[in-house]
Amino acid sequence: MIFSMLVFSLMVAVIFNFSFPPGSEFIDDAAAGIIWMTFIFTSLLGMSRSFVREVDKGCMQGLLLAPIDRVDIYISKMLINLIFIIMVEVVVVPLFSVFFKINLFDSIGALSAVLLLSTLGFAIVGTLFSAIAVNTRTREVMLPILHFPVSIPLIICAVQATNAVMAGQAWSVIWPWLKIIIAFDLIFFLVGYLTFEYIVEDS
Amino acid sequence: MEQNNRKDIWGSLLKIGVFVCMTVNIYLVFQFAPQEQSMGHVQRIFYFHVPSAWIAFLAFFVVFVASIGYLWKRERKYDLVAGAAAEIGVLFATLVLITGPIWGRPVWNTWWEWSPRLTLFLVLWFIYIAYLMLRNFVEGEEKSARFSAVFGIFGFVDVPIVYMSIRLWRDIHPSPVVGGGQGSGLHPDMTFTLLFSVLTFTLLFLFLLSNRMKLEKSRIALDDLKRQIAF
């Protein structure tokens, strides 16, 4: 899974590169957007599979019968999704830096914070929605349809914050975006925490 | 039976109320309200645009409350309310997205602008389109109700976050005209017309909601009858 995600992610990055004329300066402004589009597609690819095996092979029932809190299933699935996407990001970000000729390492601390917190938000919402989508008729199609509109604030903030980081702007410019990302993470983790058990009730 | 009759009286009253208010409202909008000086007649679309937006928000709030109600009480009626309200909400949100550009073209000289409130509405529209799709793509009524209730809660909680995040961009939308502060006031006749429009649209919303629920109940009754015959 992680390998397919990685290959997919690199391909998306390379394909985006062809949408600009060679040597275009516009690419500097668009780089943050491209990075995030790559990660969003990649994370959807991974997350859409998070419950497929459990549901198809009946493993979900076993998990539900296990003497653990149901919310623990959600948290563990969410964490593994987060770890997978972060692993992809760790490989892809340096390659981006090379492909798009942007120095991302001057502000590696701020960039890591933005990447980690935004990816966490995607994992929080995506894991819950993939538990829903796996029970629908159109599985892989349903996940982005549910996921994209709800995570629009996260996409906006992640792209803007990454842009600010890459432009080497001060922490005071990045912080307002990061605040919204943190609020998104906290609020949706709470909502997911409260509602997950209603989703897996009878799977 | 007794209760049914009483319900029908309320339904008829609502129907008559909507009809009377609609008629009065059209007179108010096109005759009574004074013409706006700089925008001219095109400003009158505002009396449909703002109430539609209000109804869309109200409908989505109803979806949110009914979704919580469903997860809590597990009664079918909450799911029916949520589904009906979401459909009406999408309808009025679509009206907002249509009337907005019609007004925006002559006044802002552009059909579309990525201003916070426009973007918010578009996102809202997408969320509830997704909500309706989810309702139809899940097999089993109990499951569909459960999943859409969870998504209804997510969608509504998302609204303030969407607004916060897009507000950091430039805004060319007129600031709120009612109770907005100095220099943003409306002519008293305009305020009256606007408030009357809001009232009319709210009645229309209740009317559509009750009818949509009646229709859904009939559909369920029909399904039950079909099942009885089949066995």
Contacts between the chains, C-beta under 8 A, distances in Angstrom:
chain1	res1	chain2	res2	distance
A	125	B	154	7.5
A	128	B	150	7.7
A	128	B	154	7.8
A	129	B	151	7.8
A	132	B	134	7.1
A	132	B	147	5.0
A	132	B	150	6.9
A	132	B	151	6.8
A	135	B	138	6.3
A	135	B	143	6.6
A	135	B	147	7.0
A	136	B	134	7.0
A	136	B	137	4.3
A	136	B	138	5.3
A	136	B	147	7.9
A	137	B	137	5.1
A	137	B	138	7.7
A	137	B	139	6.6
A	138	B	137	5.6
A	142	B	133	7.5
A	142	B	134	6.9
A	142	B	137	6.0
A	145	B	130	4.9
A	145	B	133	6.1
A	145	B	134	7.9
A	146	B	130	5.3
A	146	B	134	6.5
A	146	B	151	6.4
A	148	B	126	7.4
A	149	B	123	5.8
A	149	B	126	3.9
A	149	B	127	4.3
A	149	B	130	5.6
A	149	B	155	7.7
A	149	B	158	7.8
A	150	B	127	6.4
A	150	B	154	5.7
A	150	B	155	6.6
A	150	B	158	5.0
A	152	B	123	5.1
A	152	B	126	8.0
A	152	B	162	5.9
A	152	B	165	7.8
A	153	B	158	7.0
A	153	B	161	4.5
A	153	B	162	4.8
A	153	B	164	7.1
A	153	B	165	3.8
A	153	B	166	7.5
A	154	B	165	8.0
A	156	B	165	4.7
A	156	B	166	6.4
A	157	B	165	5.2
A	160	B	168	7.4
A	176	B	168	6.6
A	177	B	165	7.9
A	177	B	168	7.5
A	180	B	161	6.7
A	180	B	164	5.6
A	180	B	165	5.0
A	183	B	161	6.5
A	183	B	164	7.6
A	184	B	161	5.5
A	187	B	157	6.2
A	187	B	161	6.8
A	188	B	154	7.3
A	188	B	157	7.4
A	191	B	153	6.3
A	191	B	154	6.1
A	191	B	157	5.7
A	195	B	71	7.2
A	195	B	150	4.6
A	195	B	153	6.4
A	195	B	154	7.8
A	198	B	71	5.5
A	198	B	146	5.5
A	198	B	149	7.3
A	198	B	150	5.8
A	199	B	146	7.1
A	199	B	147	6.6
A	199	B	150	6.0
A	201	B	146	6.9
A	202	B	143	7.5
